[in-house]
Amino acid sequence: MNTQRVRVTFRGRECLVFRSRHPNGGTAVCLLDAEHGGFAAWATLNTPLADLKPGQVVVNDFDRSEGLLEALVSARVVEPTGEQVRFLGLALPVATLSAPIPELERPGTAIDYSTRKEVRTHEIDSGREW
């Protein structure tokens, strides 16, 4: 399947939406700056105890990411289910992915789940900086 780039505007910043996987296999969605490709935000949270249906995600819609659900809905990336998941004392929205999202492929990087940011695992042969 040829997946088109998906764009979302979050807090005035134009971003590209990518899909990845959490260590437990759950779907992870992240935003990268559309201009320079740098990490912008995690759109979803890893909630392994949540009883999610296939295609559902828990949207990271609190603190610095407040308003993210609205931005993803406006861009037609997700549809809210009306359900919520309790996570770290918060009630976070559950949504269903409604757009095909391209897989994040960034050789030489991995996700550091303690900081929720990408880290370099080794030098990239091409010399291209991510």
C-alpha positions in Angstrom: 0.0 0.0 0.0 1.4 3.4 -1.0 0.8 5.6 2.0 0.7 9.4 1.4 2.2 11.8 3.9 -0.2 13.0 6.5 0.0 16.5 7.8 -1.3 18.1 11.0 -1.0 21.5 12.5 -0.4 21.5 16.2 0.2 24.7 18.2 0.9 26.6 15.0 3.6 24.0 13.9 3.1 22.1 10.6 4.0 18.4 11.3 4.1 15.1 9.5 2.4 12.1 11.1 4.2 8.8 11.4 3.4 5.4 12.8 5.7 3.2 14.8 5.4 0.5 17.5 5.7 0.5 21.3 7.9 -2.3 22.8 4.7 -4.3 23.6 3.5 -4.1 20.0 0.9 -1.3 20.4 0.6 1.4 17.8 2.7 4.5 18.4 2.0 7.8 16.5 4.6 10.6 16.4 4.8 14.0 14.9 7.9 15.3 13.1 8.4 18.9 12.1 7.4 19.2 8.4 10.1 21.8 7.7 13.3 20.2 9.2 12.1 16.7 10.2 12.9 17.1 13.9 10.8 15.4 16.6 7.8 17.5 17.6 5.6 15.3 19.8 4.3 11.8 20.7 0.7 11.8 19.7 -0.1 8.6 21.5 0.9 6.9 24.8 1.9 3.4 25.5 -0.9 2.0 27.7 -0.3 -1.8 27.7 -3.1 -2.5 30.2 -5.8 -0.6 28.2 -8.3 -2.8 26.5 -8.0 -1.3 23.0 -9.5 -2.6 19.8 -7.4 -3.0 16.7 -6.7 0.5 15.2 -7.4 2.3 18.5 -4.8 4.5 20.3 -4.7 6.5 23.5 -4.1 10.2 22.5 -1.5 12.2 24.4 -3.8 15.1 25.1 -2.5 16.6 28.4 0.1 19.0 29.7 2.4 20.1 26.8 0.3 18.1 24.3 -3.1 19.5 25.3 -5.1 20.1 22.1 -3.5 17.3 20.2 -6.8 15.3 20.0 -8.5 18.3 18.4 -5.6 18.8 15.9 -5.6 15.1 14.9 -9.4 15.1 14.4 -9.2 18.3 12.3 -6.6 16.6 10.1 -8.8 13.5 9.9 -6.0 11.3 11.4 -8.2 10.0 14.2 -11.9 9.7 15.2 -12.7 10.0 18.9 -14.5 7.0 20.3 -15.9 8.9 23.3 -14.1 6.4 25.6 -11.3 7.3 28.0 -8.5 5.4 29.6 -7.1 6.1 33.1 -3.4 6.7 32.9 -1.2 8.3 35.6 -4.3 9.6 37.3 -5.6 11.2 34.1 -8.5 10.4 31.9 -7.1 10.3 28.4 -9.1 10.0 25.1 -9.3 6.8 23.1 -9.4 7.3 19.3 -9.5 5.2 16.2 -7.0 5.8 13.4 -8.9 7.0 10.4 -6.1 7.6 7.9 -3.3 5.4 6.6 -0.2 6.7 8.3 3.3 5.9 6.9 5.7 3.9 9.0 8.6 5.8 10.7 11.8 4.5 9.2 14.9 6.2 10.7 18.0 4.0 10.6 20.4 4.6 13.4 17.8 5.7 15.9 15.7 4.1 18.6 13.1 5.3 21.0 14.2 6.0 24.6 11.0 5.4 26.5 12.1 7.0 29.7 12.3 10.4 27.9 10.0 9.5 24.9 12.6 10.9 22.5 14.7 9.4 19.8 18.3 8.6 20.5 21.1 7.8 18.1 22.2 4.1 18.3 25.1 4.5 15.8 26.4 6.7 13.1 24.4 6.6 9.9 26.5 5.5 6.9 25.0 8.1 4.6 26.1 10.9 6.8 22.6 12.4 6.7 21.7 14.0 10.0 18.3 13.3 11.4 
